[in-house]
Amino acid sequence: MKLKTICIIGLSLFVMSYWIFSKGNEFAHSQKPIDFAHWLNLIGAVLLLNFNKIFPKNKLGKVASILTKLGVIAFIGLNTIDFISWSFGTDNDGRDEFFNQLANTPSIAFPFVYVGPSLLFIGLSLHALNFIKSSLMVTY
């Protein structure tokens, strides 16, 4: 399968997961038999790593690739946390206690919840900027 096709599949799965997330927490936590939204998100994020292989390789591309990799790692951690949250089912008190513990553990919360996932979006944005800069700019 071509890399561009894999990238499109990854992006599509990623977008579909956010469409499911937009339905609200109750909808996300009531998914059966598995947490489809987070599985789509996880698989989509991992497939987005392939963008590192198709965009131009220069200084900006290298920075974008590093940020994209770090962002995907963070998304893997975030999805793991969300899978645990989903496993609480209707035990909202247990889920709240879990999230409170998570929020009080900065070594987990910052890289996997607060900051890390943003790196994926920054990395992909830099890839797009690099593509525009190197492919579409006309030199005179």
N, CA, C and O atoms as a DFTB+ gen file, in Angstrom:
560 C
 N C O
     1  1       0.846      -1.174       0.000
     2  2       0.000       0.000       0.000
     3  2       0.896       1.243       0.000
     4  3       1.914       1.281       0.692
     5  1       0.518       2.238      -0.765
     6  2       1.305       3.468      -0.850
     7  2       1.249       4.246       0.458
     8  3       0.254       4.203       1.181
     9  1       2.338       4.960       0.751
    10  2       2.412       5.753       1.980
    11  2       1.318       6.816       2.037
    12  3       0.742       7.063       3.096
    13  1       1.035       7.442       0.904
    14  2      -0.004       8.477       0.894
    15  2      -1.361       7.885       1.266
    16  3      -2.151       8.521       1.964
    17  1      -1.626       6.674       0.800
    18  2      -2.888       6.007       1.134
    19  2      -2.953       5.722       2.627
    20  3      -3.989       5.930       3.258
    21  1      -1.847       5.246       3.191
    22  2      -1.793       4.981       4.630
    23  2      -2.014       6.272       5.410
    24  3      -2.722       6.278       6.417
    25  1      -1.414       7.358       4.949
    26  2      -1.598       8.659       5.611
    27  2      -3.059       9.103       5.564
    28  3      -3.592       9.597       6.557
    29  1      -3.698       8.929       4.422
    30  2      -5.107       9.316       4.281
    31  2      -5.990       8.454       5.183
    32  3      -6.923       8.957       5.808
    33  1      -5.694       7.153       5.249
    34  2      -6.455       6.270       6.142
    35  2      -6.267       6.725       7.591
    36  3      -7.236       6.824       8.343
    37  1      -5.024       7.000       7.980
    38  2      -4.755       7.459       9.342
    39  2      -5.477       8.746       9.667
    40  3      -6.077       8.877      10.734
    41  1      -5.421       9.700       8.747
    42  2      -6.099      10.972       8.962
    43  2      -7.609      10.780       9.041
    44  3      -8.275      11.421       9.853
    45  1      -8.148       9.904       8.204
    46  2      -9.592       9.628       8.219
    47  2     -10.020       8.999       9.545
    48  3     -11.025       9.405      10.127
    49  1      -9.259       8.009      10.023
    50  2      -9.581       7.380      11.308
    51  2      -9.491       8.393      12.443
    52  3     -10.323       8.402      13.350
    53  1      -8.478       9.241      12.381
    54  2      -8.279      10.266      13.405
    55  2      -9.468      11.226      13.438
    56  3      -9.976      11.556      14.510
    57  1      -9.907      11.673      12.265
    58  2     -11.048      12.591      12.174
    59  2     -12.335      11.896      12.631
    60  3     -13.149      12.498      13.330
    61  1     -12.520      10.635      12.241
    62  2     -13.713       9.893      12.677
    63  2     -13.751       9.778      14.208
    64  3     -14.816       9.881      14.816
    65  1     -12.599       9.567      14.814
    66  2     -12.571       9.457      16.279
    67  2     -13.025      10.766      16.915
    68  3     -13.753      10.752      17.908
    69  1     -12.607      11.885      16.358
    70  2     -13.032      13.169      16.922
    71  2     -14.513      13.443      16.660
    72  3     -15.161      14.143      17.438
    73  1     -15.039      12.903      15.586
    74  2     -16.482      13.020      15.349
    75  2     -17.231      12.268      16.448
    76  3     -18.236      12.759      16.961
    77  1     -16.746      11.079      16.811
    78  2     -17.367      10.322      17.902
    79  2     -17.208      11.072      19.222
    80  3     -18.146      11.134      20.017
    81  1     -16.025      11.642      19.458
    82  2     -15.808      12.413      20.694
    83  2     -16.772      13.595      20.788
    84  3     -17.187      13.983      21.880
    85  1     -17.121      14.162      19.634
    86  2     -18.011      15.327      19.640
    87  2     -19.422      14.975      20.113
    88  3     -20.215      15.868      20.412
    89  1     -19.734      13.700      20.181
    90  2     -21.042      13.251      20.668
    91  2     -21.165      13.354      22.188
    92  3     -22.257      13.214      22.737
    93  1     -20.036      13.599      22.868
    94  2     -20.073      13.796      24.319
    95  2     -19.499      12.628      25.097
    96  3     -19.349      11.522      24.578
    97  1     -19.178      12.905      26.369
    98  2     -18.562      11.901      27.236
    99  2     -19.464      10.699      27.480
   100  3     -19.006       9.556      27.463
   101  1     -20.740      10.961      27.705
   102  2     -21.652       9.850      27.976
   103  2     -21.685       8.881      26.809
   104  3     -21.664       7.664      26.998
   105  1     -21.738       9.425      25.601
   106  2     -21.738       8.575      24.412
   107  2     -20.433       7.793      24.326
   108  3     -20.444       6.593      24.054
   109  1     -19.308       8.469      24.556
   110  2     -18.005       7.808      24.474
   111  2     -17.867       6.702      25.509
   112  3     -17.341       5.632      25.206
   113  1     -18.333       6.950      26.721
   114  2     -18.193       5.953      27.783
   115  2     -19.199       4.810      27.658
   116  3     -19.033       3.776      28.306
   117  1     -20.235       4.974      26.842
   118  2     -21.246       3.921      26.712
   119  2     -21.000       3.005      25.510
   120  3     -21.819       2.126      25.239
   121  1     -19.902       3.189      24.791
   122  2     -19.615       2.356      23.632
   123  2     -19.395       0.901      24.064
   124  3     -18.707       0.635      25.050
   125  1     -19.974      -0.012      23.331
   126  2     -19.825      -1.445      23.608
   127  2     -19.580      -2.166      22.295
   128  3     -20.084      -1.678      21.284
   129  1     -18.890      -3.228      22.206
   130  2     -18.171      -3.936      23.264
   131  2     -16.784      -3.364      23.533
   132  3     -16.120      -3.753      24.494
   133  1     -16.346      -2.427      22.669
   134  2     -15.043      -1.785      22.895
   135  2     -15.202      -0.283      22.755
   136  3     -16.238       0.209      22.307
   137  1     -14.181       0.422      23.138
   138  2     -14.145       1.871      23.033
   139  2     -13.690       2.236      21.611
   140  3     -12.511       2.489      21.366
   141  1     -14.655       2.256      20.682
   142  2     -14.340       2.477      19.272
   143  2     -13.628       3.809      19.034
   144  3     -12.689       3.875      18.241
   145  1     -14.065       4.860      19.710
   146  2     -13.504       6.185      19.472
   147  2     -12.004       6.213      19.752
   148  3     -11.223       6.741      18.960
   149  1     -11.615       5.642      20.879
   150  2     -10.197       5.694      21.228
   151  2      -9.364       4.709      20.412
   152  3      -8.183       4.954      20.168
   153  1      -9.971       3.591      19.985
   154  2      -9.233       2.687      19.097
   155  2      -8.994       3.358      17.748
   156  3      -7.902       3.252      17.190
   157  1     -10.003       4.048      17.219
   158  2      -9.821       4.778      15.961
   159  2      -8.762       5.863      16.121
   160  3      -7.929       6.067      15.238
   161  1      -8.806       6.559      17.262
   162  2      -7.848       7.612      17.546
   163  2      -6.434       7.054      17.628
   164  3      -5.502       7.625      17.060
   165  1      -6.276       5.953      18.327
   166  2      -4.964       5.333      18.492
   167  2      -4.402       4.843      17.159
   168  3      -3.257       5.141      16.817
   169  1      -5.197       4.104      16.419
   170  2      -4.728       3.579      15.129
   171  2      -4.453       4.729      14.160
   172  3      -3.450       4.717      13.446
   173  1      -5.338       5.716      14.138
   174  2      -5.134       6.874      13.267
   175  2      -3.859       7.620      13.596
   176  3      -3.107       7.990      12.695
   177  1      -3.603       7.849      14.891
   178  2      -2.395       8.577      15.300
   179  2      -1.134       7.815      14.894
   180  3      -0.177       8.412      14.402
   181  1      -1.133       6.508      15.099
   182  2       0.043       5.713      14.731
   183  2       0.267       5.759      13.217
   184  3       1.406       5.858      12.761
   185  1      -0.810       5.689      12.446
   186  2      -0.664       5.759      10.991
   187  2      -0.195       7.141      10.537
   188  3       0.422       7.262       9.478
   189  1      -0.479       8.181      11.320
   190  2      -0.034       9.530      10.963
   191  2       1.489       9.657      10.999
   192  3       2.042      10.595      10.425
   193  1       2.166       8.730      11.662
   194  2       3.637       8.740      11.650
   195  2       4.179       8.678      10.227
   196  3       5.283       9.156       9.962
   197  1       3.416       8.096       9.317
   198  2       3.873       7.968       7.940
   199  2       4.023       9.305       7.229
   200  3       4.697       9.386       6.202
   201  1       3.403      10.355       7.761
   202  2       3.618      11.685       7.187
   203  2       5.092      12.074       7.272
   204  3       5.572      12.852       6.448
   205  1       5.814      11.541       8.257
   206  2       7.240      11.835       8.381
   207  2       8.030      11.334       7.184
   208  3       9.112      11.846       6.896
   209  1       7.503      10.342       6.486
   210  2       8.217       9.743       5.353
   211  2       7.902      10.412       4.019
   212  3       8.670      10.263       3.069
   213  1       6.799      11.142       3.925
   214  2       6.409      11.668       2.613
   215  2       6.670      13.161       2.442
   216  3       6.639      13.668       1.321
   217  1       6.923      13.862       3.531
   218  2       7.160      15.299       3.405
   219  2       8.642      15.585       3.192
   220  3       9.487      14.736       3.472
   221  1       8.959      16.789       2.692
   222  2      10.353      17.140       2.393
   223  2      11.275      16.973       3.605
   224  3      10.892      17.223       4.747
   225  1      12.510      16.538       3.307
   226  2      13.507      16.303       4.349
   227  2      14.498      17.472       4.370
   228  3      15.472      17.481       3.617
   229  1      14.249      18.426       5.210
   230  2      15.164      19.542       5.435
   231  2      15.109      19.865       6.929
   232  3      14.548      19.083       7.697
   233  1      15.671      20.990       7.361
   234  2      15.698      21.289       8.795
   235  2      14.295      21.373       9.391
   236  3      14.027      20.797      10.445
   237  1      13.408      22.088       8.716
   238  2      12.039      22.207       9.221
   239  2      11.341      20.850       9.212
   240  3      10.575      20.543      10.125
   241  1      11.597      20.040       8.196
   242  2      11.020      18.711       8.113
   243  2      11.501      17.808       9.246
   244  3      10.737      17.000       9.772
   245  1      12.780      17.953       9.618
   246  2      13.312      17.151      10.722
   247  2      12.673      17.546      12.050
   248  3      12.344      16.686      12.867
   249  1      12.500      18.844      12.259
   250  2      11.834      19.319      13.479
   251  2      10.390      18.817      13.498
   252  3       9.903      18.346      14.525
   253  1       9.716      18.923      12.359
   254  2       8.330      18.453      12.262
   255  2       8.240      16.956      12.540
   256  3       7.313      16.505      13.213
   257  1       9.192      16.188      12.030
   258  2       9.191      14.737      12.248
   259  2       9.375      14.395      13.724
   260  3       8.701      13.509      14.248
   261  1      10.283      15.095      14.387
   262  2      10.510      14.847      15.818
   263  2       9.263      15.181      16.620
   264  3       8.853      14.410      17.487
   265  1       8.659      16.327      16.334
   266  2       7.449      16.722      17.063
   267  2       6.290      15.769      16.780
   268  3       5.509      15.453      17.678
   269  1       6.181      15.312      15.533
   270  2       5.123      14.360      15.190
   271  2       5.323      13.052      15.952
   272  3       4.366      12.500      16.495
   273  1       6.561      12.551      15.997
   274  2       6.843      11.313      16.737
   275  2       6.515      11.475      18.218
   276  3       5.865      10.614      18.810
   277  1       6.964      12.577      18.816
   278  2       6.674      12.817      20.231
   279  2       5.167      12.928      20.468
   280  3       4.652      12.434      21.472
   281  1       4.472      13.574      19.545
   282  2       3.023      13.712      19.666
   283  2       2.306      12.376      19.576
   284  3       1.340      12.139      20.301
   285  1       2.769      11.502      18.692
   286  2       2.149      10.174      18.571
   287  2       2.406       9.371      19.843
   288  3       1.511       8.679      20.329
   289  1       3.610       9.455      20.380
   290  2       3.910       8.779      21.651
   291  2       2.972       9.277      22.742
   292  3       2.443       8.489      23.526
   293  1       2.773      10.586      22.785
   294  2       1.864      11.165      23.779
   295  2       0.429      10.694      23.555
   296  3      -0.295      10.429      24.514
   297  1       0.015      10.590      22.288
   298  2      -1.343      10.102      22.002
   299  2      -1.512       8.649      22.420
   300  3      -2.589       8.258      22.870
   301  1      -0.467       7.848      22.280
   302  2      -0.537       6.464      22.745
   303  2      -0.770       6.446      24.254
   304  3      -1.600       5.684      24.749
   305  1      -0.031       7.291      24.986
   306  2      -0.229       7.393      26.432
   307  2      -1.607       7.911      26.795
   308  3      -2.254       7.392      27.705
   309  1      -2.059       8.946      26.077
   310  2      -3.378       9.521      26.338
   311  2      -4.477       8.501      26.089
   312  3      -5.423       8.401      26.869
   313  1      -4.357       7.745      25.010
   314  2      -5.367       6.724      24.723
   315  2      -5.347       5.618      25.762
   316  3      -6.397       5.079      26.109
   317  1      -4.179       5.274      26.261
   318  2      -4.096       4.288      27.335
   319  2      -4.849       4.777      28.564
   320  3      -5.600       4.027      29.188
   321  1      -4.640       6.041      28.903
   322  2      -5.361       6.643      30.030
   323  2      -6.865       6.617      29.764
   324  3      -7.650       6.314      30.662
   325  1      -7.262       6.932      28.542
   326  2      -8.683       6.947      28.196
   327  2      -9.292       5.547      28.176
   328  3     -10.465       5.377      28.510
   329  1      -8.507       4.547      27.788
   330  2      -9.004       3.163      27.868
   331  2      -9.277       2.784      29.317
   332  3     -10.279       2.136      29.617
   333  1      -8.384       3.191      30.211
   334  2      -8.602       2.925      31.638
   335  2      -9.856       3.642      32.105
   336  3     -10.670       3.065      32.827
   337  1     -10.019       4.897      31.700
   338  2     -11.215       5.663      32.064
   339  2     -12.477       4.976      31.555
   340  3     -13.464       4.883      32.284
   341  1     -12.457       4.497      30.320
   342  2     -13.606       3.821      29.734
   343  2     -13.949       2.552      30.510
   344  3     -15.116       2.175      30.611
   345  1     -12.923       1.896      31.057
   346  2     -13.160       0.642      31.769
   347  2     -13.952       0.829      33.065
   348  3     -14.458      -0.144      33.624
   349  1     -14.064       2.062      33.544
   350  2     -14.853       2.319      34.754
   351  2     -16.355       2.177      34.495
   352  3     -17.138       2.079      35.440
   353  1     -16.757       2.166      33.230
   354  2     -18.175       2.008      32.905
   355  2     -19.013       3.106      33.527
   356  3     -18.780       4.287      33.266
   357  1     -19.989       2.732      34.351
   358  2     -20.888       3.709      34.971
   359  2     -20.395       4.179      36.342
   360  3     -21.090       4.932      37.024
   361  1     -19.206       3.741      36.747
   362  2     -18.634       4.147      38.036
   363  2     -17.989       5.530      37.905
   364  3     -16.768       5.659      37.821
   365  1     -18.846       6.561      37.891
   366  2     -18.347       7.921      37.715
   367  2     -17.478       8.383      38.880
   368  3     -16.530       9.142      38.679
   369  1     -17.788       7.937      40.094
   370  2     -16.969       8.312      41.252
   371  2     -15.556       7.741      41.113
   372  3     -14.575       8.433      41.386
   373  1     -15.454       6.491      40.693
   374  2     -14.141       5.882      40.476
   375  2     -13.364       6.582      39.389
   376  3     -12.158       6.797      39.512
   377  1     -14.069       6.944      38.304
   378  2     -13.428       7.658      37.197
   379  2     -12.935       9.025      37.666
   380  3     -11.827       9.438      37.324
   381  1     -13.758       9.729      38.448
   382  2     -13.344      11.039      38.967
   383  2     -12.123      10.912      39.864
   384  3     -11.213      11.739      39.798
   385  1     -12.096       9.884      40.701
   386  2     -10.947       9.662      41.578
   387  2      -9.693       9.374      40.753
   388  3      -8.603       9.849      41.071
   389  1      -9.867       8.581      39.679
   390  2      -8.757       8.281      38.774
   391  2      -8.215       9.562      38.144
   392  3      -7.002       9.767      38.105
   393  1      -9.107      10.426      37.647
   394  2      -8.664      11.663      37.017
   395  2      -8.041      12.626      38.020
   396  3      -7.096      13.340      37.684
   397  1      -8.551      12.656      39.236
   398  2      -7.935      13.494      40.270
   399  2      -6.515      13.021      40.566
   400  3      -5.598      13.832      40.697
   401  1      -6.339      11.703      40.670
   402  2      -4.997      11.159      40.900
   403  2      -4.082      11.499      39.732
   404  3      -2.920      11.856      39.931
   405  1      -4.595      11.390      38.534
   406  2      -3.821      11.708      37.340
   407  2      -3.409      13.187      37.335
   408  3      -2.259      13.518      37.048
   409  1      -4.358      14.062      37.653
   410  2      -4.064      15.499      37.677
   411  2      -3.029      15.839      38.744
   412  3      -2.300      16.821      38.604
   413  1      -2.955      15.044      39.801
   414  2      -1.986      15.276      40.878
   415  2      -0.658      14.580      40.626
   416  3       0.209      14.554      41.499
   417  1      -0.497      14.018      39.433
   418  2       0.755      13.360      39.059
   419  2       1.284      14.034      37.794
   420  3       1.062      13.544      36.687
   421  1       1.989      15.166      37.962
   422  2       2.434      15.939      36.800
   423  2       3.339      15.166      35.840
   424  3       3.364      15.463      34.645
   425  1       4.081      14.182      36.345
   426  2       4.973      13.430      35.459
   427  2       4.202      12.582      34.457
   428  3       4.773      12.126      33.466
   429  1       2.922      12.365      34.696
   430  2       2.070      11.662      33.726
   431  2       1.168      12.665      33.008
   432  3       1.023      12.617      31.787
   433  1       0.568      13.570      33.773
   434  2      -0.414      14.490      33.205
   435  2       0.187      15.422      32.152
   436  3      -0.413      15.619      31.096
   437  1       1.358      15.996      32.420
   438  2       1.916      16.959      31.465
   439  2       2.334      16.317      30.144
   440  3       1.937      16.814      29.090
   441  1       3.116      15.236      30.150
   442  2       3.532      14.702      28.842
   443  2       2.429      13.977      28.075
   444  3       2.462      13.940      26.845
   445  1       1.450      13.397      28.780
   446  2       0.465      12.574      28.082
   447  2      -0.925      13.198      27.960
   448  3      -1.736      12.739      27.156
   449  1      -1.209      14.232      28.743
   450  2      -2.546      14.827      28.701
   451  2      -2.490      16.295      28.301
   452  3      -3.167      16.700      27.356
   453  1      -1.703      17.094      28.998
   454  2      -1.745      18.545      28.814
   455  2      -0.917      19.039      27.634
   456  3      -1.395      19.874      26.865
   457  1       0.302      18.553      27.467
   458  2       1.215      19.118      26.475
   459  2       1.483      18.180      25.311
   460  3       1.395      18.583      24.151
   461  1       1.806      16.943      25.614
   462  2       2.267      15.998      24.601
   463  2       1.409      15.861      23.365
   464  3       1.929      15.965      22.254
   465  1       0.085      15.628      23.513
   466  2      -0.731      15.456      22.303
   467  2      -0.709      16.663      21.361
   468  3      -0.881      16.508      20.152
   469  1      -0.501      17.849      21.902
   470  2      -0.429      19.043      21.051
   471  2       0.765      18.982      20.102
   472  3       0.750      19.585      19.028
   473  1       1.790      18.254      20.508
   474  2       2.981      18.153      19.662
   475  2       2.669      17.476      18.328
   476  3       3.290      17.794      17.314
   477  1       1.717      16.550      18.319
   478  2       1.322      15.919      17.059
   479  2       0.755      16.963      16.107
   480  3       1.119      16.992      14.931
   481  1      -0.126      17.811      16.598
   482  2      -0.732      18.836      15.743
   483  2       0.298      19.868      15.300
   484  3       0.259      20.334      14.162
   485  1       1.208      20.223      16.182
   486  2       2.270      21.163      15.811
   487  2       3.173      20.531      14.752
   488  3       3.534      21.179      13.770
   489  1       3.537      19.260      14.959
   490  2       4.386      18.570      13.986
   491  2       3.734      18.470      12.625
   492  3       4.374      18.736      11.607
   493  1       2.459      18.086      12.595
   494  2       1.757      17.993      11.309
   495  2       1.604      19.362      10.657
   496  3       1.677      19.480       9.434
   497  1       1.392      20.401      11.470
   498  2       1.292      21.762      10.927
   499  2       2.614      22.209      10.326
   500  3       2.642      22.851       9.277
   501  1       3.715      21.865      10.999
   502  2       5.033      22.217      10.455
   503  2       5.310      21.444       9.162
   504  3       5.912      21.985       8.234
   505  1       4.876      20.191       9.096
   506  2       5.005      19.442       7.837
   507  2       4.249      20.160       6.723
   508  3       4.763      20.304       5.614
   509  1       3.038      20.609       7.015
   510  2       2.235      21.312       6.004
   511  2       2.917      22.614       5.588
   512  3       2.999      22.924       4.399
   513  1       3.401      23.370       6.563
   514  2       4.116      24.618       6.270
   515  2       5.347      24.334       5.414
   516  3       5.614      25.048       4.448
   517  1       6.081      23.308       5.763
   518  2       7.275      22.932       5.018
   519  2       6.920      22.536       3.587
   520  3       7.632      22.884       2.646
   521  1       5.823      21.812       3.430
   522  2       5.382      21.423       2.093
   523  2       5.033      22.655       1.266
   524  3       5.438      22.776       0.110
   525  1       4.283      23.560       1.868
   526  2       3.902      24.790       1.158
   527  2       5.145      25.590       0.804
   528  3       5.289      26.084      -0.314
   529  1       6.038      25.709       1.778
   530  2       7.258      26.492       1.578
   531  2       8.132      25.897       0.468
   532  3       8.637      26.637      -0.376
   533  1       8.315      24.588       0.459
   534  2       9.235      23.980      -0.486
   535  2       8.606      23.575      -1.815
   536  3       9.325      23.428      -2.804
   537  1       7.307      23.393      -1.871
   538  2       6.680      22.898      -3.094
   539  2       5.863      23.930      -3.852
   540  3       5.773      23.871      -5.079
   541  1       5.282      24.849      -3.154
   542  2       4.362      25.761      -3.822
   543  2       4.897      27.180      -3.992
   544  3       4.329      27.966      -4.750
   545  1       5.962      27.509      -3.310
   546  2       6.517      28.850      -3.420
   547  2       7.268      28.977      -4.754
   548  3       8.088      28.130      -5.109
   549  1       6.972      30.025      -5.454
   550  2       7.627      30.274      -6.733
   551  2       8.783      31.223      -6.494
   552  3       8.626      32.263      -5.854
   553  1       9.943      30.857      -7.012
   554  2      11.100      31.747      -6.885
   555  2      11.275      32.530      -8.176
   556  3      11.086      32.002      -9.272
   557  1      11.633      33.781      -8.030
   558  2      11.814      34.657      -9.202
   559  2      13.259      34.984      -9.396
   560  3      13.609      35.708     -10.329
